[in-house]
Amino acid sequence: MPNVVPSLPPDFRKLAFLLDVDGTLLDLAPTPREVFVPHALRDTLARLWDLTGGAVAFVSGRPVGELDLLFSPLELPSIGGHGAEMRTQAGVPPAAPRLPPLDPDVKRRFAAIAEAGPGIILEDKGYSLALHYRLAPDKEQLVRESATKVCMDLSATPIELLPGKLMVEIKQTGFSKATAVRELMTFRPFAGRRPVFLGDDVTDLGVFDVLPDFDGIGISVGRKVAGVKSCFERPADVRRWLETISHSDAFATS
């Protein structure tokens, strides 16, 4: 898939960069704990934060606290837990969660699927629970069918199943990355700006759908998305592009 680089206005104070993390900024790893954050990426994000006057935010399924650990010492504005958590300004604690953590009984039912064999990795994100089978791709059908059955058995419980790249995830209904982005865009310094959103997975599609309401710019990673013109093939391409535009002089002459 060839890269289609977006055209951005020269004044970054009119833009807000909203960045998915896993599979977009960072290369996917065999397990969620094994992702690597290059030091150069931290420098790039810090420069971009300065150029935009603070309008750079993560939009992730990971909790905000985990994002802080990954990108330390940066503590950027963040949407965490698929929208369950939000921090609107750098370096301050997140606002109170929109919902309590996922019910422990629901987690146990879903986690039991991992007993099917080695290579199925559990990731407890607090507000959701993910099952990764990147190390056991032969178990894809079993994991997906079992997860669907759990959701059907718990049909009275407000939960939903999110398919992903070699993983499935269960979360409560009532919030999403898209609803959180709408809310974030009402806070300074994001309010009144054009969001530039980069995402790679199914959970990012809702954000792409709301971008036209803000005259936003969507950039997909690793896949073509209907209605999204710009794309990058790999997270490494994203990192190179962000590094280039974070040097404003280089961007202004491009």
Disulfide bonds with the S-S distance in Angstrom:
none
